[in-house]
Amino acid sequence: MLLNIVNDIYKINDLDDLRAITNAIRCRRTELSNRLKSGFKVGDNVWFLSKTKNEKVYGVVYKIDK
């Protein structure tokens, strides 16, 4: 499905259509980001995988940016 969407995007020749798609993607990205942020609370224990050391880095949420 994703490959079909990407291929269809490359077929678009109208800049206004591409701007509309870009805007829709931006809005959806913001929506998903906000949903993920709302899952965290100050004081939550969290971890992420370090790209440089390839190991888990642990921490505590102390602030959530708006």
C-alpha positions as CSV (number, residue, x, y, z in Angstrom):
1,M,0.0,0.0,0.0
2,L,2.7,2.5,1.0
3,L,4.6,1.8,-2.3
4,N,1.5,2.5,-4.2
5,I,1.0,5.9,-2.4
6,V,4.6,6.9,-3.1
7,N,4.3,5.9,-6.8
8,D,1.1,7.9,-7.1
9,I,2.8,11.0,-5.5
10,Y,5.5,10.8,-8.2
11,K,2.9,10.9,-10.9
12,I,1.5,14.2,-9.7
13,N,2.4,17.1,-12.0
14,D,0.4,19.9,-10.3
15,L,2.1,22.0,-7.6
16,D,-1.2,22.8,-5.9
17,D,-2.0,19.2,-5.6
18,L,1.4,18.5,-4.1
19,R,1.0,21.4,-1.7
20,A,-2.3,19.9,-0.6
21,I,-0.7,16.5,0.0
22,T,2.2,18.1,1.9
23,N,-0.3,20.0,4.1
24,A,-2.3,16.8,4.8
25,I,0.9,14.9,5.7
26,R,2.0,17.8,8.0
27,C,-1.4,17.8,9.8
28,R,-1.4,14.1,10.2
29,R,2.2,14.1,11.6
30,T,1.2,16.8,14.1
31,E,-1.9,14.8,15.1
32,L,0.1,11.6,15.7
33,S,2.8,13.5,17.6
34,N,0.3,15.0,19.9
35,R,-1.3,11.7,20.5
36,L,2.1,10.2,21.4
37,K,2.9,13.1,23.7
38,S,-0.5,12.8,25.5
39,G,0.6,9.3,26.5
40,F,3.4,10.6,28.6
41,K,3.1,12.3,32.0
42,V,5.7,14.1,34.1
43,G,7.3,11.5,36.3
44,D,7.0,8.6,33.8
45,N,10.0,6.3,33.5
46,V,11.1,6.1,29.9
47,W,13.9,4.7,27.7
48,F,15.1,5.0,24.2
49,L,17.7,3.2,22.1
50,S,20.9,5.2,21.7
51,K,22.0,5.5,18.1
52,T,25.7,5.9,19.0
53,K,26.1,3.2,21.6
54,N,23.2,0.9,20.5
55,E,22.1,0.5,24.1
56,K,19.1,1.5,26.2
57,V,19.2,4.9,27.8
58,Y,16.8,5.3,30.8
59,G,15.3,8.5,32.1
60,V,12.3,10.2,33.7
61,V,10.0,12.7,32.0
62,Y,10.3,16.0,33.8
63,K,8.8,18.3,31.1
64,I,6.6,17.9,28.1
65,D,6.9,20.5,25.4
66,K,3.7,21.8,23.9
